[in-house]
């Protein structure tokens, strides 16, 4: 259905109705003024404030965990070198002979 045609029909039907006596004087003007005075929500401002709060909390968490890591590694016994263990683990399969080609 055509929206303009529907709008015209609804307006014509509303104009044919007699106004109700229970409606207060200038009710539509007050409602229109309330709608116009309503503050428009800036969605970008809401998102940006939430993202800034998240960034601040992430930075604080990073500082706390970084400090804990420095403190714990300074007090721990570092007799083993993790990088050597990691390299040996990765190269362990390369050092073994390939037995799959043998019958």
PyMOL commands that set and color helices and strands:
alter all, ss='L'
color gray80, all
select helices_A, chain A and resi 3-16+27-37+43-75+82-95
alter helices_A, ss='H'
color red, helices_A
deselect
rebuild
show_as cartoon
